[in-house]
Amino acid sequence: LTVMGTPAEEGGGGKIFLIRGGAFEGIDFAMMVHPFPFNAIYPNVLSISRMNIVYRGKSAHAAAFPWEGVNALDAAVNGYTAVSHMRQHLKPTWRVHGVITNGGIKPNIIPEKAEMDFNLRAPNNSELEELRIKMRGCFQSGATAT
């Protein structure tokens, strides 16, 4: 019996690297097990799509010349907020998770770049594409508004 953990389980392709590295050579049977806080013989498996959203603006000194800047963080916040407003229109089987990963470097500098990472999940690829279209609209609204 061999028990093997797989790194980068969600999105890193850890099993692919293990296969290429020969970790499964000599293994006759493999089973994937995912922990749940309850028994799940048929777990809910969802298609996933990752989106990295980058907003670009123009930096300026926030106290001296704020009118010279275009605030990329404002665009990210607007896009993130649009996703929150969209939630009431999402199917109950859809999932959207996101974070702002870059919002600027100093409070007295209008951010010229802001980034967000989002994971979208749906029961199948056609619904996932429908969800992607909705989310793209949310993210574009942030750019348009600023």
Contacts in CASP RR format, 6 or more apart in sequence:
PFRMAT RR
TARGET T0000
AUTHOR 0000-0000-0000
METHOD contacts of the structure
MODEL  1
LTVMGTPAEEGGGGKIFLIRGGAFEGIDFAMMVHPFPFNAIYPNVLSISR
MNIVYRGKSAHAAAFPWEGVNALDAAVNGYTAVSHMRQHLKPTWRVHGVI
TNGGIKPNIIPEKAEMDFNLRAPNNSELEELRIKMRGCFQSGATAT
2 27 0 8 1.000
4 18 0 8 1.000
4 23 0 8 1.000
6 14 0 8 1.000
6 15 0 8 1.000
6 18 0 8 1.000
7 14 0 8 1.000
7 17 0 8 1.000
8 14 0 8 1.000
8 17 0 8 1.000
9 15 0 8 1.000
10 48 0 8 1.000
11 48 0 8 1.000
11 50 0 8 1.000
18 24 0 8 1.000
24 30 0 8 1.000
34 43 0 8 1.000
36 43 0 8 1.000
46 93 0 8 1.000
46 95 0 8 1.000
46 121 0 8 1.000
46 122 0 8 1.000
46 123 0 8 1.000
47 121 0 8 1.000
47 122 0 8 1.000
47 123 0 8 1.000
47 124 0 8 1.000
47 125 0 8 1.000
47 127 0 8 1.000
47 128 0 8 1.000
48 119 0 8 1.000
48 120 0 8 1.000
48 121 0 8 1.000
48 128 0 8 1.000
49 119 0 8 1.000
49 120 0 8 1.000
49 121 0 8 1.000
49 128 0 8 1.000
49 131 0 8 1.000
49 132 0 8 1.000
50 117 0 8 1.000
50 118 0 8 1.000
50 119 0 8 1.000
50 120 0 8 1.000
51 117 0 8 1.000
51 118 0 8 1.000
51 119 0 8 1.000
51 120 0 8 1.000
51 132 0 8 1.000
51 135 0 8 1.000
51 139 0 8 1.000
52 115 0 8 1.000
52 116 0 8 1.000
52 117 0 8 1.000
52 118 0 8 1.000
53 76 0 8 1.000
53 79 0 8 1.000
53 115 0 8 1.000
53 116 0 8 1.000
53 117 0 8 1.000
53 118 0 8 1.000
53 139 0 8 1.000
54 113 0 8 1.000
54 114 0 8 1.000
54 115 0 8 1.000
55 72 0 8 1.000
55 73 0 8 1.000
55 75 0 8 1.000
55 76 0 8 1.000
55 113 0 8 1.000
55 114 0 8 1.000
55 115 0 8 1.000
55 142 0 8 1.000
55 143 0 8 1.000
55 146 0 8 1.000
56 72 0 8 1.000
56 112 0 8 1.000
56 113 0 8 1.000
57 69 0 8 1.000
57 70 0 8 1.000
57 71 0 8 1.000
57 72 0 8 1.000
57 75 0 8 1.000
57 111 0 8 1.000
57 112 0 8 1.000
57 113 0 8 1.000
57 146 0 8 1.000
58 68 0 8 1.000
58 69 0 8 1.000
58 70 0 8 1.000
58 110 0 8 1.000
58 112 0 8 1.000
59 69 0 8 1.000
59 109 0 8 1.000
59 110 0 8 1.000
59 111 0 8 1.000
59 112 0 8 1.000
60 66 0 8 1.000
60 67 0 8 1.000
60 68 0 8 1.000
60 69 0 8 1.000
60 109 0 8 1.000
60 110 0 8 1.000
61 68 0 8 1.000
61 108 0 8 1.000
61 109 0 8 1.000
61 110 0 8 1.000
62 107 0 8 1.000
62 108 0 8 1.000
62 109 0 8 1.000
62 110 0 8 1.000
63 108 0 8 1.000
66 110 0 8 1.000
69 110 0 8 1.000
70 110 0 8 1.000
70 112 0 8 1.000
70 146 0 8 1.000
71 110 0 8 1.000
71 111 0 8 1.000
71 146 0 8 1.000
72 103 0 8 1.000
72 104 0 8 1.000
72 111 0 8 1.000
72 112 0 8 1.000
72 113 0 8 1.000
72 114 0 8 1.000
72 146 0 8 1.000
73 100 0 8 1.000
73 103 0 8 1.000
73 104 0 8 1.000
73 111 0 8 1.000
73 114 0 8 1.000
74 145 0 8 1.000
74 146 0 8 1.000
75 114 0 8 1.000
75 142 0 8 1.000
75 143 0 8 1.000
75 145 0 8 1.000
75 146 0 8 1.000
76 100 0 8 1.000
76 103 0 8 1.000
76 114 0 8 1.000
76 115 0 8 1.000
76 116 0 8 1.000
76 142 0 8 1.000
77 100 0 8 1.000
78 141 0 8 1.000
78 142 0 8 1.000
78 145 0 8 1.000
78 146 0 8 1.000
79 116 0 8 1.000
79 138 0 8 1.000
79 139 0 8 1.000
79 141 0 8 1.000
79 142 0 8 1.000
80 98 0 8 1.000
80 100 0 8 1.000
80 116 0 8 1.000
82 137 0 8 1.000
82 138 0 8 1.000
82 139 0 8 1.000
82 141 0 8 1.000
82 142 0 8 1.000
83 96 0 8 1.000
83 98 0 8 1.000
83 118 0 8 1.000
83 135 0 8 1.000
83 138 0 8 1.000
83 139 0 8 1.000
85 138 0 8 1.000
86 96 0 8 1.000
86 134 0 8 1.000
86 135 0 8 1.000
86 138 0 8 1.000
87 96 0 8 1.000
89 134 0 8 1.000
90 96 0 8 1.000
90 131 0 8 1.000
90 134 0 8 1.000
91 122 0 8 1.000
91 127 0 8 1.000
93 122 0 8 1.000
93 123 0 8 1.000
93 127 0 8 1.000
94 120 0 8 1.000
94 121 0 8 1.000
94 122 0 8 1.000
94 127 0 8 1.000
94 131 0 8 1.000
95 119 0 8 1.000
95 120 0 8 1.000
95 121 0 8 1.000
95 122 0 8 1.000
96 118 0 8 1.000
96 119 0 8 1.000
96 120 0 8 1.000
96 121 0 8 1.000
96 131 0 8 1.000
96 135 0 8 1.000
97 118 0 8 1.000
97 119 0 8 1.000
98 116 0 8 1.000
98 117 0 8 1.000
98 118 0 8 1.000
98 119 0 8 1.000
99 116 0 8 1.000
99 117 0 8 1.000
100 114 0 8 1.000
100 115 0 8 1.000
100 116 0 8 1.000
101 115 0 8 1.000
101 116 0 8 1.000
101 117 0 8 1.000
102 113 0 8 1.000
102 114 0 8 1.000
102 115 0 8 1.000
103 111 0 8 1.000
103 113 0 8 1.000
103 114 0 8 1.000
103 115 0 8 1.000
104 111 0 8 1.000
104 112 0 8 1.000
104 113 0 8 1.000
104 114 0 8 1.000
105 111 0 8 1.000
116 139 0 8 1.000
118 135 0 8 1.000
120 128 0 8 1.000
120 131 0 8 1.000
120 132 0 8 1.000
120 135 0 8 1.000
121 128 0 8 1.000
122 128 0 8 1.000
122 130 0 8 1.000
122 131 0 8 1.000
END
